[in-house]
Amino acid sequence: MSQLFAKNMTWQEYQSKVEDYILILPVGSTEQHGPHLPLGVDCIISEKYSESIAEKVKAVIAPTITYGYKSQPASGGGPLFPGTVDLNGSTLTSLLYDVLKEFIADGWKKILIMSGHYENDAFLAEACDLLLRNQKEDFPKILLSNWWDNISPELMPTIFDEVEFKGWGMEHAAITETSMMMYFTPDLVHEDLITDDGIDSPPTYQRFPASKDLIPASGSLYTGKSSTAEKGRFIVEDVTTNIISFLRKEFAVDLSENYITNASAKN
């Protein structure tokens, strides 16, 4: 669905969408995800969700922001592993502020930020607030969301049918992310390298400088075993449905004609 991405459009094609479409901005990070997943997991997942949404509502997907805020040892590994490239919080806030300001100058009134990195949210929210805090009108409007806050509670026992759910910080490269990657990009998942490694007792505090002994050498915080592509599909379909629900509420958007036509054909 390459036609959904702004990077593949001419400026005239891009401009023709501004009035009636939603702009979706995927934001991820570049960081270690254990021995079985690539560095770009958060970017891939946020972009794939953006694509899943844009297939069902009239939307354009902006180029992905591929770097994010520092992940702490007990929620990702931080700078303890090669390949993790972090931004300072002020840098991420300024980057997003500048990007959003440009999109709004282009005329976008309805913007969804799709975050795929747990530690980004406060800095993304700061950028949105700084940009629009003095605005009196309802539009332009920016919605900031992610996939983990949009999983229906009733789905959780299906996803965690073999192991206990220990919180979203511990789900870094564990069952949910591994399952979604199995569904989205199975060729990038090294299933034979999924481990049972993890942190036995996550600390209730943060330490600076970070302890090099907290995380297993594999970089895994919790087991990824019991992950499946089917679980990934369940998560993606559920989250996409829930996000579209609030998009229709906040932006009064309709389902895309292509999606309605395809859904009718399947039935």
JORAZI-V928664 format. One record per backbone hydrogen bond with DSSP energy under -0.5 kcal/mol. NH is the residue of the N-H (numbers start at 0). CO is the residue of the C=O. E is the energy in kcal/mol with one decimal. If there is no record, write none. Layout:
nh:NH co:CO e:E
nh:NH co:CO e:E
//
This chain:
nh:3 co:0 e:-2.0
nh:4 co:1 e:-1.5
nh:5 co:60 e:-2.9
nh:7 co:4 e:-1.6
nh:8 co:5 e:-1.9
nh:13 co:9 e:-2.6
nh:14 co:10 e:-2.6
nh:15 co:11 e:-1.8
nh:16 co:12 e:-0.5
nh:16 co:13 e:-1.5
nh:17 co:13 e:-0.6
nh:17 co:14 e:-0.8
nh:20 co:16 e:-1.9
nh:21 co:57 e:-2.3
nh:22 co:109 e:-2.7
nh:23 co:21 e:-0.6
nh:23 co:59 e:-3.1
nh:24 co:22 e:-0.5
nh:24 co:111 e:-3.2
nh:25 co:23 e:-0.6
nh:25 co:61 e:-0.5
nh:26 co:113 e:-2.6
nh:27 co:64 e:-2.9
nh:29 co:84 e:-0.6
nh:30 co:38 e:-2.0
nh:32 co:33 e:-0.6
nh:32 co:36 e:-0.5
nh:36 co:32 e:-0.8
nh:40 co:37 e:-1.2
nh:42 co:28 e:-0.6
nh:43 co:39 e:-3.0
nh:44 co:40 e:-3.0
nh:45 co:41 e:-1.8
nh:46 co:42 e:-2.4
nh:47 co:43 e:-2.8
nh:48 co:44 e:-2.3
nh:49 co:45 e:-1.8
nh:50 co:46 e:-2.2
nh:51 co:47 e:-2.4
nh:52 co:48 e:-2.5
nh:53 co:49 e:-2.6
nh:54 co:50 e:-1.3
nh:55 co:52 e:-1.8
nh:56 co:52 e:-1.6
nh:57 co:253 e:-0.7
nh:58 co:56 e:-1.0
nh:59 co:21 e:-2.8
nh:60 co:3 e:-2.9
nh:61 co:23 e:-3.1
nh:61 co:59 e:-0.6
nh:64 co:25 e:-2.4
nh:65 co:63 e:-0.8
nh:67 co:84 e:-0.6
nh:69 co:86 e:-0.8
nh:74 co:71 e:-2.3
nh:75 co:72 e:-0.8
nh:76 co:71 e:-1.7
nh:79 co:76 e:-1.7
nh:80 co:77 e:-0.7
nh:83 co:80 e:-1.4
nh:84 co:29 e:-2.7
nh:84 co:82 e:-0.6
nh:85 co:83 e:-0.6
nh:86 co:67 e:-2.4
nh:91 co:87 e:-2.3
nh:92 co:88 e:-2.4
nh:93 co:89 e:-2.3
nh:94 co:90 e:-2.8
nh:95 co:91 e:-2.6
nh:96 co:92 e:-2.4
nh:97 co:93 e:-2.5
nh:98 co:94 e:-2.3
nh:99 co:95 e:-3.0
nh:100 co:96 e:-2.4
nh:101 co:97 e:-1.8
nh:102 co:98 e:-2.1
nh:103 co:99 e:-2.7
nh:104 co:100 e:-2.0
nh:105 co:101 e:-1.5
nh:106 co:102 e:-0.5
nh:106 co:103 e:-1.2
nh:107 co:102 e:-1.8
nh:108 co:17 e:-0.5
nh:110 co:108 e:-0.5
nh:110 co:140 e:-2.3
nh:111 co:22 e:-3.0
nh:112 co:142 e:-3.3
nh:113 co:24 e:-2.1
nh:113 co:111 e:-0.6
nh:114 co:112 e:-0.8
nh:114 co:144 e:-2.7
nh:115 co:26 e:-2.6
nh:119 co:116 e:-1.8
nh:120 co:117 e:-0.6
nh:122 co:119 e:-1.1
nh:123 co:119 e:-1.9
nh:124 co:120 e:-2.7
nh:125 co:121 e:-1.8
nh:126 co:122 e:-1.8
nh:127 co:123 e:-2.1
nh:128 co:124 e:-2.6
nh:129 co:125 e:-2.7
nh:130 co:126 e:-1.8
nh:131 co:127 e:-2.1
nh:132 co:128 e:-1.9
nh:134 co:131 e:-1.7
nh:140 co:108 e:-3.3
nh:142 co:110 e:-2.9
nh:144 co:112 e:-2.5
nh:144 co:142 e:-0.5
nh:146 co:114 e:-0.7
nh:149 co:146 e:-1.4
nh:150 co:147 e:-0.8
nh:151 co:149 e:-0.5
nh:154 co:151 e:-2.0
nh:155 co:151 e:-0.7
nh:155 co:152 e:-1.0
nh:157 co:154 e:-1.0
nh:158 co:154 e:-1.6
nh:159 co:155 e:-2.9
nh:160 co:157 e:-0.6
nh:160 co:158 e:-0.6
nh:165 co:163 e:-0.5
nh:170 co:166 e:-0.5
nh:170 co:167 e:-0.7
nh:171 co:168 e:-0.8
nh:173 co:170 e:-1.8
nh:174 co:222 e:-0.6
nh:176 co:170 e:-0.6
nh:177 co:173 e:-2.2
nh:178 co:174 e:-2.5
nh:179 co:175 e:-2.5
nh:180 co:176 e:-2.3
nh:181 co:177 e:-2.3
nh:182 co:178 e:-1.7
nh:183 co:179 e:-3.4
nh:184 co:180 e:-2.2
nh:187 co:184 e:-2.2
nh:188 co:185 e:-1.3
nh:189 co:35 e:-2.5
nh:189 co:187 e:-0.6
nh:190 co:188 e:-1.2
nh:192 co:189 e:-2.1
nh:193 co:190 e:-1.3
nh:198 co:220 e:-2.6
nh:199 co:197 e:-0.6
nh:213 co:210 e:-0.6
nh:215 co:219 e:-0.6
nh:218 co:215 e:-1.8
nh:220 co:171 e:-0.7
nh:223 co:194 e:-1.3
nh:224 co:194 e:-0.5
nh:226 co:223 e:-1.3
nh:231 co:227 e:-1.8
nh:232 co:228 e:-2.4
nh:233 co:229 e:-2.4
nh:234 co:230 e:-2.4
nh:235 co:231 e:-2.7
nh:236 co:232 e:-2.7
nh:237 co:233 e:-2.1
nh:238 co:234 e:-3.0
nh:239 co:235 e:-2.6
nh:240 co:236 e:-1.9
nh:241 co:237 e:-2.2
nh:242 co:238 e:-2.6
nh:243 co:239 e:-2.5
nh:244 co:240 e:-1.7
nh:245 co:241 e:-1.4
nh:246 co:242 e:-2.0
nh:247 co:243 e:-2.3
nh:248 co:244 e:-1.3
nh:249 co:245 e:-2.8
nh:250 co:246 e:-2.7
nh:251 co:247 e:-0.8
nh:252 co:246 e:-0.6
nh:255 co:55 e:-2.8
nh:259 co:255 e:-2.2
nh:260 co:256 e:-2.6
nh:261 co:257 e:-2.5
nh:262 co:258 e:-2.8
nh:263 co:259 e:-2.3
nh:264 co:260 e:-2.1
nh:265 co:261 e:-1.9
nh:266 co:262 e:-1.3
//
